[in-house]
Amino acid sequence: MKKIITLLFVATLVFTSCEGPEGPPGPPGYDGAVAEFFETTVNFNSANEFSQLIPIPDNIEISDFDVLQVYLLWGQDNNGNDIWRALPQTRQLDQGDLIYNFDYTIADVNLF
């Protein structure tokens, strides 16, 4: 049985090998997406119901098929470099869990 499986495996490799001239090159690729960003400072409190609506600046264009990512400045390392964490993010406090999250449209970002 093992010999039959080995023979079939070798036969498959032999009959599927490439022959003939190399085909033409494919079309050139895209240059890649350009990421745009902006930073803002938010203070959550009971007056704003622990939520902040942030308009997207006019110089940043968001389309219906774009993806928006939000990062939270979590702290700094020993060398003073910023540590960023992608939302959603959970922080455990004595009072319970605090979950930072967001939603967005093409016009604004709601942080809560």
C-alpha positions as CSV (number, residue, x, y, z in Angstrom):
1,M,0.0,0.0,0.0
2,K,2.8,2.4,0.9
3,K,4.5,1.7,-2.5
4,I,1.3,2.5,-4.4
5,I,0.9,5.9,-2.5
6,T,4.5,6.7,-3.1
7,L,4.2,5.8,-6.8
8,L,1.1,8.0,-7.1
9,F,2.8,10.9,-5.4
10,V,5.8,10.7,-7.7
11,A,3.6,10.3,-10.8
12,T,1.6,13.4,-9.8
13,L,4.9,15.4,-9.5
14,V,6.2,14.2,-12.8
15,F,3.0,14.9,-14.8
16,T,2.4,18.3,-13.2
17,S,5.9,19.8,-13.8
18,C,6.2,23.0,-15.8
19,E,7.3,22.9,-19.5
20,G,7.5,25.5,-22.2
21,P,8.6,29.1,-22.3
22,E,8.0,31.5,-19.5
23,G,4.8,33.5,-19.8
24,P,4.6,37.3,-20.2
25,P,5.1,39.5,-17.0
26,G,1.9,40.5,-15.2
27,P,0.6,44.0,-15.0
28,P,2.3,46.5,-12.7
29,G,1.0,46.6,-9.1
30,Y,-0.4,49.5,-7.2
31,D,1.9,51.9,-5.3
32,G,0.1,51.0,-2.1
33,A,-2.3,52.8,0.2
34,V,-1.4,56.0,1.9
35,A,-2.3,56.2,5.6
36,E,-3.4,59.5,6.9
37,F,-3.7,60.3,10.6
38,F,-4.5,62.9,13.2
39,E,-4.2,63.1,17.0
40,T,-6.6,64.6,19.5
41,T,-6.9,64.7,23.3
42,V,-10.1,63.5,24.9
43,N,-11.3,63.8,28.5
44,F,-14.1,61.4,29.5
45,N,-16.4,62.5,32.3
46,S,-20.0,62.3,33.3
47,A,-20.8,65.7,31.7
48,N,-20.0,64.3,28.2
49,E,-21.5,60.9,29.2
50,F,-18.0,59.3,28.9
51,S,-18.2,59.8,25.1
52,Q,-16.6,62.2,22.7
53,L,-17.6,62.9,19.1
54,I,-14.6,63.9,17.1
55,P,-15.0,65.4,13.5
56,I,-12.6,64.0,11.0
57,P,-10.5,67.0,9.7
58,D,-11.4,68.3,6.3
59,N,-7.9,67.5,4.9
60,I,-8.5,63.8,5.5
61,E,-10.8,62.1,3.0
62,I,-12.7,59.0,4.1
63,S,-14.6,56.9,1.6
64,D,-17.3,54.3,2.3
65,F,-14.9,51.4,1.8
66,D,-12.1,52.8,3.9
67,V,-11.1,51.3,7.3
68,L,-10.5,53.6,10.2
69,Q,-8.3,52.5,13.1
70,V,-8.1,54.2,16.5
71,Y,-5.2,54.0,18.9
72,L,-5.0,54.9,22.5
73,L,-1.8,56.4,24.0
74,W,-1.2,53.9,26.7
75,G,2.1,55.2,28.2
76,Q,5.8,55.4,27.5
77,D,8.6,52.9,27.6
78,N,11.9,53.5,29.6
79,N,13.3,55.4,26.6
80,G,10.4,57.8,26.4
81,N,8.9,56.2,23.3
82,D,5.1,56.3,23.1
83,I,3.2,53.1,23.5
84,W,0.0,52.9,21.4
85,R,-2.7,50.3,21.7
86,A,-5.4,49.6,19.1
87,L,-9.0,50.0,20.3
88,P,-11.1,48.3,21.6
89,Q,-9.0,48.1,24.8
90,T,-9.9,46.9,28.3
91,R,-8.5,48.3,31.5
92,Q,-9.2,46.6,34.8
93,L,-9.9,49.0,37.7
94,D,-10.9,48.4,41.3
95,Q,-14.4,49.6,40.4
96,G,-14.6,47.1,37.5
97,D,-13.6,46.8,33.8
98,L,-13.3,50.0,31.7
99,I,-13.6,49.3,28.0
100,Y,-12.4,51.9,25.5
101,N,-14.1,51.6,22.1
102,F,-15.2,53.6,19.1
103,D,-17.4,53.8,16.1
104,Y,-17.1,56.0,13.0
105,T,-18.7,57.4,9.9
106,I,-17.1,59.1,7.0
107,A,-17.5,62.4,8.9
108,D,-16.6,61.7,12.5
109,V,-15.3,59.3,15.1
110,N,-17.2,58.6,18.4
111,L,-14.9,57.5,21.2
112,F,-16.6,55.9,24.3
